[in-house]
Amino acid sequence: MYNILTLNKIASVGTDNFDRTKYTVSTEAENPDGIMVRSANMLDYEFGSNLVAIARAGAGVNNIPVDRCSEMGICVFNTPGANANAVKEMVVAGLLLTSRKIAAAIDWAKTLKGQGDEVSKLVEKGKSQFAGPEIMGKTLGIIGLGAIGVKVANTALALGMKVIGYDPFLSVTAALGLNPGVKVVKSQAEVFAESDYLTLHLPYNKDTKDTVCADTIAKMKRGVRILNFARGELVNTPDIIAALSAGDVAAYITDFPNDELIGVEGVTAIPHLGASTPESEDNCAVMAAKELVDYIEYGKITNSVNLPNCELNKTADQLVCIIHKNVPAIITQVTGVISNAGGNIESIVNKSKKDWAYTMVDVTGDVDSAKADILAIEGVTGVRIL
């Protein structure tokens, strides 16, 4: 029986994917085999000896110590694309909110309460302060053309905008999904220079921190409107506030408020609602559960952030699954240990992702005794025999 721990409320449409004859799912599971998490902070979490996988029901994994997981032989999954439509719809709303000063106008209208018959006159007199441009015909720049970025690009085109995008890691799937009308360029600088609106759809890491800062704002059109529904740290807070004050940026909308941004003129702060739809939560939960089942029962990896996609059908007696560093000679050592244990290798697959690799070996014979010897190989951090 496998134990699955849920650290946040996970939609039942997702947890229903666990066969209850094989799995227990609870918020109190001790030393679980798998964990499902949304936003709970796991950075200082103490992992049990049984844990083999964590599935994040969402895209970002900043709340999970991915490097430590790799060193402990734990596969970390996310659910790319499951919340893409929900975030896309918020971006469309953001385009209108930054253009037409809708939020500020609504707040102002509330101040007219109690003015009786004068309200209509006050509305007509005061509405001009909230005038703003239409988005049709304007250029939307997109940094990051993943699942969300592609949907935003195609929708913006349908709304009559011109769209320019950049992604140094543009996948074949994403490229095929893009409307041909989207102009894909080779540098962020080109996007910055052409955009009337700029939206960010990239992960947060040391390389993307402060993607929008004083230096990059200087490369943008004066009066650009910036949208951030990806991660708060992608935009340097003091620099965006200064740019708003100077008029270099006309408006900034973010799904990640902080104390400095709240109340700043030109800032629309939304309380992280991008993926907060029942449809998105259901999609993420279903995808995360299926990822865990595939990995726990069959060793199959799809959508891991620390390991490569990999699968090998079990046709013989045992399937040996190994997480190891992407360095020479490990596979030779692994196959040697399996052979010495009396196993006959029917097929093998090895995939790598940056510093880490995953090897699956279909074996005839009982090689349970080889597990400890494989784990003792330098660079190997996880071994499972299915």
C-alpha positions as CSV (number, residue, x, y, z in Angstrom):
1,M,0.0,0.0,0.0
2,Y,1.3,3.4,-1.0
3,N,0.8,6.5,1.1
4,I,0.1,9.9,-0.4
5,L,0.4,13.0,1.7
6,T,-1.5,16.2,0.7
7,L,-0.1,19.4,2.1
8,N,-2.8,21.6,0.8
9,K,-6.4,21.1,-0.1
10,I,-6.3,19.1,-3.4
11,A,-9.4,18.8,-5.5
12,S,-11.1,15.4,-5.1
13,V,-11.3,15.0,-8.9
14,G,-7.5,14.6,-8.7
15,T,-7.2,12.4,-5.6
16,D,-9.9,10.2,-7.0
17,N,-7.3,9.0,-9.5
18,F,-5.6,7.0,-6.8
19,D,-6.9,3.4,-6.6
20,R,-7.8,3.0,-3.0
21,T,-6.9,-0.7,-3.1
22,K,-3.3,0.5,-3.6
23,Y,-3.2,4.0,-2.1
24,T,-4.1,5.8,1.1
25,V,-4.5,9.6,0.7
26,S,-4.6,11.9,3.6
27,T,-3.3,15.1,5.2
28,E,-1.6,13.1,8.0
29,A,0.3,10.4,6.2
30,E,3.6,9.6,8.0
31,N,6.7,8.9,5.9
32,P,4.7,9.0,2.6
33,D,5.7,7.6,-0.7
34,G,4.4,10.6,-2.5
35,I,3.4,14.2,-1.7
36,M,0.9,16.5,-3.4
37,V,1.3,20.2,-2.7
38,R,0.1,23.5,-4.0
39,S,1.6,26.5,-2.2
40,A,2.8,25.0,1.1
41,N,6.4,25.9,1.9
42,M,8.5,22.8,1.8
43,L,11.9,24.5,1.8
44,D,12.8,23.2,5.3
45,Y,10.6,20.1,5.1
46,E,12.2,16.9,6.5
47,F,11.7,14.1,3.9
48,G,11.0,10.6,5.1
49,S,12.9,7.5,3.8
50,N,10.0,6.3,1.7
51,L,9.5,9.5,-0.3
52,V,10.1,9.0,-4.0
53,A,8.1,11.8,-5.6
54,I,6.5,15.2,-5.0
55,A,3.9,16.6,-7.4
56,R,3.2,20.3,-7.4
57,A,-0.4,21.0,-8.5
58,G,0.7,24.1,-10.4
59,A,3.6,25.4,-12.4
60,G,6.1,27.2,-10.1
61,V,8.2,25.1,-7.7
62,N,9.9,27.8,-5.7
63,N,8.3,26.3,-2.6
64,I,10.1,23.0,-3.1
65,P,13.8,22.4,-2.5
66,V,14.4,20.8,-5.9
67,D,18.2,20.5,-5.6
68,R,17.9,18.8,-2.2
69,C,15.3,16.4,-3.7
70,S,17.6,15.5,-6.5
71,E,20.4,14.7,-4.0
72,M,17.9,12.5,-2.1
73,G,16.6,10.6,-5.2
74,I,13.2,12.3,-5.2
75,C,11.5,13.2,-8.4
76,V,9.7,16.5,-8.5
77,F,6.8,17.1,-10.8
78,N,4.8,20.2,-11.8
79,T,1.7,20.6,-14.0
80,P,2.6,22.8,-16.9
81,G,-0.4,24.0,-18.9
82,A,-3.0,22.8,-16.4
83,N,-3.7,26.4,-15.3
84,A,-2.7,28.1,-18.5
85,N,-6.2,29.2,-19.6
86,A,-7.0,30.6,-16.1
87,V,-3.9,32.7,-16.1
88,K,-4.4,33.8,-19.8
89,E,-7.9,35.1,-18.9
90,M,-6.3,37.2,-16.1
91,V,-3.7,38.6,-18.4
92,V,-6.5,39.7,-20.8
93,A,-8.2,41.4,-17.9
94,G,-4.8,42.9,-17.0
95,L,-4.5,44.5,-20.4
96,L,-7.8,46.2,-20.0
97,L,-7.2,47.2,-16.3
98,T,-3.9,48.8,-17.1
99,S,-5.3,50.7,-20.2
100,R,-8.6,52.0,-18.9
101,K,-7.8,52.6,-15.2
102,I,-10.8,50.5,-14.4
103,A,-9.8,49.6,-10.8
104,A,-9.1,53.2,-9.9
105,A,-12.3,54.4,-11.5
106,I,-14.4,51.8,-9.5
107,D,-12.7,53.0,-6.3
108,W,-13.5,56.6,-7.2
109,A,-17.1,55.8,-8.0
110,K,-17.5,54.4,-4.5
111,T,-16.7,57.8,-3.1
112,L,-19.8,59.2,-4.7
113,K,-22.1,57.3,-2.4
114,G,-24.5,59.6,-0.6
115,Q,-24.4,62.3,-3.3
116,G,-28.0,61.6,-4.3
117,D,-29.1,63.2,-7.6
118,E,-25.7,64.7,-8.0
119,V,-24.1,61.3,-8.8
120,S,-24.7,61.4,-12.5
121,K,-23.4,64.9,-12.9
122,L,-20.3,64.0,-10.8
123,V,-19.7,60.9,-12.9
124,E,-19.7,62.9,-16.1
125,K,-17.5,65.6,-14.6
126,G,-14.9,63.2,-13.2
127,K,-14.7,60.4,-15.7
128,S,-12.1,62.1,-17.9
129,Q,-9.4,61.4,-15.3
130,F,-9.7,57.7,-16.0
131,A,-9.5,57.8,-19.8
132,G,-7.1,55.4,-21.4
133,P,-6.2,53.9,-24.7
134,E,-7.8,50.9,-26.5
135,I,-5.6,47.8,-26.8
136,M,-6.6,47.1,-30.5
137,G,-3.7,47.9,-32.8
138,K,-1.2,48.2,-30.0
139,T,1.9,45.9,-29.6
140,L,2.0,43.3,-26.9
141,G,5.4,41.9,-26.0
142,I,5.6,38.5,-24.4
143,I,8.7,37.2,-22.6
144,G,8.3,33.5,-22.3
145,L,6.3,31.4,-24.8
146,G,5.4,28.4,-22.8
147,A,1.8,27.1,-22.3
148,I,0.5,30.4,-20.9
149,G,2.5,32.7,-23.2
150,V,1.3,30.9,-26.3
151,K,-2.4,31.2,-25.2
152,V,-1.9,34.9,-24.4
153,A,-0.2,35.5,-27.8
154,N,-3.0,33.9,-29.7
155,T,-5.8,35.6,-27.8
156,A,-4.1,39.0,-28.1
157,L,-4.0,38.5,-31.9
158,A,-7.7,37.7,-31.9
159,L,-8.3,41.0,-30.0
160,G,-6.6,42.9,-32.8
161,M,-3.2,43.5,-31.1
162,K,0.2,43.0,-32.7
163,V,2.2,40.4,-30.9
164,I,6.0,40.0,-30.5
165,G,7.5,37.3,-28.3
166,Y,10.8,35.9,-27.1
167,D,11.7,32.6,-25.5
168,P,15.3,31.1,-25.6
169,F,13.9,27.7,-24.9
170,L,10.9,27.7,-27.3
171,S,9.7,24.1,-27.6
172,V,8.5,22.5,-30.8
173,T,5.0,22.0,-29.2
174,A,4.8,25.7,-28.2
175,A,6.0,26.8,-31.7
176,L,3.4,24.7,-33.4
177,G,0.7,26.1,-31.1
178,L,1.6,29.7,-32.0
179,N,-0.6,31.6,-34.5
180,P,1.6,32.5,-37.5
181,G,0.9,36.1,-36.9
182,V,3.0,36.1,-33.7
183,K,6.4,37.6,-34.4
184,V,9.1,35.6,-32.6
185,V,12.4,37.4,-32.1
186,K,15.9,36.4,-30.9
187,S,16.3,38.8,-28.0
188,Q,14.5,40.4,-25.1
189,A,15.8,43.7,-26.2
190,E,13.8,43.5,-29.4
191,V,10.6,42.9,-27.4
192,F,11.4,45.7,-25.0
193,A,11.9,48.2,-27.9
194,E,8.6,47.4,-29.7
195,S,6.1,46.8,-26.9
196,D,3.3,49.1,-25.8
197,Y,2.4,46.4,-23.3
198,L,4.8,43.9,-21.8
199,T,3.7,40.6,-20.2
200,L,6.0,38.2,-18.4
201,H,5.6,34.4,-18.6
202,L,8.8,32.8,-17.4
203,P,10.0,31.0,-14.3
204,Y,11.8,32.7,-11.5
205,N,15.4,31.8,-10.9
206,K,18.8,33.5,-10.5
207,D,18.9,34.2,-14.2
208,T,15.4,35.7,-14.5
209,K,15.4,37.7,-11.3
210,D,14.8,41.4,-12.0
211,T,14.0,40.8,-15.7
212,V,12.3,44.2,-15.4
213,C,14.6,46.7,-13.7
214,A,16.0,50.1,-14.3
215,D,18.3,48.9,-17.1
216,T,15.7,47.0,-19.0
217,I,13.0,49.7,-18.5
218,A,15.5,52.1,-20.2
219,K,15.2,50.0,-23.3
220,M,11.4,50.2,-23.4
221,K,9.0,52.7,-24.9
222,R,8.2,55.5,-22.6
223,G,4.8,54.9,-21.2
224,V,4.9,51.1,-21.5
225,R,2.4,49.1,-19.5
226,I,3.8,46.0,-17.7
227,L,1.9,42.9,-16.6
228,N,3.3,40.3,-14.2
229,F,1.3,37.2,-13.6
230,A,4.3,34.9,-13.4
231,R,6.4,35.7,-10.3
232,G,6.8,38.8,-8.2
233,E,10.6,38.6,-8.2
234,L,10.8,39.0,-12.0
235,V,10.2,42.8,-11.5
236,N,12.5,44.9,-9.3
237,T,10.1,46.7,-6.9
238,P,12.1,49.9,-6.2
239,D,12.9,50.3,-10.0
240,I,9.3,49.9,-11.1
241,I,8.1,52.4,-8.5
242,A,10.7,54.9,-9.7
243,A,9.7,54.3,-13.3
244,L,6.1,54.9,-12.6
245,S,6.9,58.1,-10.7
246,A,9.0,59.3,-13.7
247,G,6.3,58.4,-16.3
248,D,8.6,55.9,-18.0
249,V,6.1,53.2,-17.1
250,A,2.4,54.1,-17.4
251,A,1.0,51.2,-15.4
252,Y,2.1,48.1,-13.6
253,I,-0.3,45.2,-12.8
254,T,0.9,42.3,-10.6
255,D,-0.6,39.2,-9.2
256,F,2.1,39.4,-6.4
257,P,1.5,42.3,-4.1
258,N,4.1,43.4,-1.5
259,D,4.1,46.1,1.1
260,E,6.0,48.6,-1.0
261,L,3.7,48.2,-4.1
262,I,0.4,48.5,-2.4
263,G,-1.1,51.9,-2.7
264,V,1.4,53.2,-5.3
265,E,-0.2,55.3,-8.0
266,G,-0.2,53.3,-11.3
267,V,0.0,49.9,-9.6
268,T,-2.8,47.5,-9.7
269,A,-2.2,44.7,-7.1
270,I,-4.2,41.5,-7.4
271,P,-4.0,38.9,-4.6
272,H,-2.5,36.0,-6.6
273,L,-5.7,35.1,-8.5
274,G,-4.1,34.0,-11.7
275,A,-4.9,30.3,-11.3
276,S,-7.6,30.6,-8.8
277,T,-10.5,29.0,-10.7
278,P,-12.2,25.7,-10.0
279,E,-11.3,24.5,-13.5
280,S,-7.6,25.2,-13.0
281,E,-7.4,23.6,-9.6
282,D,-9.2,20.5,-11.0
283,N,-6.9,20.3,-14.0
284,C,-3.7,20.7,-11.8
285,A,-4.9,18.1,-9.3
286,V,-5.7,15.5,-12.0
287,M,-2.4,16.0,-13.8
288,A,-0.4,15.8,-10.5
289,A,-2.1,12.6,-9.4
290,K,-1.6,10.9,-12.8
291,E,2.1,11.9,-12.7
292,L,2.5,10.3,-9.2
293,V,0.7,7.1,-10.2
294,D,2.8,6.7,-13.4
295,Y,6.0,7.2,-11.5
296,I,5.2,5.2,-8.4
297,E,3.8,2.2,-10.2
298,Y,5.6,2.2,-13.6
299,G,8.7,4.4,-13.2
300,K,7.4,6.7,-15.9
301,I,8.4,10.4,-15.7
302,T,6.4,13.1,-17.3
303,N,6.7,16.8,-16.5
304,S,9.5,16.5,-13.9
305,V,11.4,19.7,-13.1
306,N,14.6,17.9,-12.0
307,L,14.6,14.7,-14.2
308,P,14.0,14.0,-17.8
309,N,10.9,12.6,-19.4
310,C,11.4,8.9,-19.6
311,E,9.5,5.6,-19.9
312,L,10.2,1.9,-20.6
313,N,7.5,-0.7,-20.6
314,K,8.1,-3.6,-18.2
315,T,8.2,-6.8,-20.3
316,A,10.4,-9.0,-18.1
317,D,10.5,-9.7,-14.4
318,Q,11.7,-6.5,-12.9
319,L,12.1,-2.8,-13.9
320,V,15.1,-1.2,-12.2
321,C,14.8,2.6,-12.1
322,I,17.8,4.7,-11.1
323,I,18.2,8.4,-10.4
324,H,21.9,9.5,-10.8
325,K,24.1,12.3,-11.7
326,N,24.8,12.9,-15.4
327,V,28.4,11.7,-15.4
328,P,30.4,9.0,-17.3
329,A,30.6,5.4,-16.4
330,I,27.6,5.1,-14.1
331,I,25.5,3.1,-16.6
332,T,28.4,0.6,-17.1
333,Q,28.6,0.1,-13.3
334,V,24.8,-0.3,-13.0
335,T,24.6,-3.0,-15.7
336,G,27.6,-4.7,-14.2
337,V,25.9,-4.9,-10.8
338,I,22.7,-6.2,-12.3
339,S,24.6,-8.9,-14.3
340,N,26.6,-10.0,-11.2
341,A,23.3,-10.4,-9.4
342,G,22.1,-12.9,-12.0
343,G,19.9,-10.5,-14.0
344,N,19.6,-10.6,-17.8
345,I,19.1,-7.2,-19.3
346,E,16.3,-7.2,-21.9
347,S,16.3,-3.5,-22.6
348,I,17.5,-0.2,-21.2
349,V,16.8,3.5,-21.6
350,N,18.8,6.4,-20.3
351,K,17.8,10.1,-20.4
352,S,19.5,13.2,-19.0
353,K,18.4,16.6,-18.0
354,K,21.3,19.0,-17.2
355,D,23.2,17.6,-14.2
356,W,20.9,14.7,-13.6
357,A,19.9,11.5,-15.4
358,Y,17.4,8.7,-15.2
359,T,18.0,5.1,-16.3
360,M,15.4,2.3,-16.6
361,V,16.5,-1.3,-17.0
362,D,14.1,-4.1,-17.9
363,V,15.5,-7.3,-16.3
364,T,14.8,-11.0,-16.4
365,G,15.5,-12.5,-13.0
366,D,15.3,-11.4,-9.4
367,V,17.8,-8.6,-8.8
368,D,16.4,-7.3,-5.5
369,S,19.8,-8.1,-3.9
370,A,21.5,-5.6,-6.3
371,K,19.6,-2.5,-5.0
372,A,22.1,-1.7,-2.2
373,D,25.1,-2.2,-4.5
374,I,23.6,0.1,-7.2
375,L,22.8,2.8,-4.6
376,A,26.4,2.5,-3.4
377,I,27.7,3.6,-6.8
378,E,29.1,7.2,-6.6
379,G,26.6,9.6,-8.2
380,V,23.5,7.4,-7.7
381,T,20.9,8.9,-5.4
382,G,17.8,6.8,-5.9
383,V,17.0,3.2,-6.9
384,R,13.7,1.5,-7.2
385,I,12.9,-2.0,-8.4
386,L,9.4,-2.5,-9.7
